[in-house]
Amino acid sequence: CISNPAIKGYSDVATLATDILYHRRVFSSHVVNGNDPSKYQGQVYILCPETVFSFAERNDKIPLFFPNTEIRCGSDGRSSNNCVFSGGAQHIYIYGDYAINEVISGVTFTKSTYASILAVASDKSYATFVDC
């Protein structure tokens, strides 16, 4: 991260979304191999502190659809690290049967034209927003 070279993290929407979509294939393999989806280890995605993530395109969004996913502002997930999701129609899109235990920590949401958070998931799905 430019703001703190000791932190390896994301500084743009496209790279973060691409990595999450890559991990969807890993999760799919976990399920196809007969493993319990709720036991999937999940992933932690660290956002670079002092970064504005611009959601310029209508289709820009962060998809959350497999269990135990965490998006954290900086290494400690505090809003004082100043990770801002700004613009676009929506920021976080939670969907599917396996969107369980999604955690977003320390993110500020601003200026979406529709809704910062869109959740269209099963009745078993849940997400937690900490210090946002």
Buried (B, 14 or more C-beta within 10 A) or exposed (E): BEBBEEBEBBBEBEEBBEEBEEBBEEBEEBEEEEEEBEEBEBBBBBBBBBBEBBBEEEEBBBBBBBBBBBBBBBBEBBBEBBBBBBBBBBBBBBBBBBBBBBBBBBBBBEEBEEEBBBBEBEEEBBBEBBBB
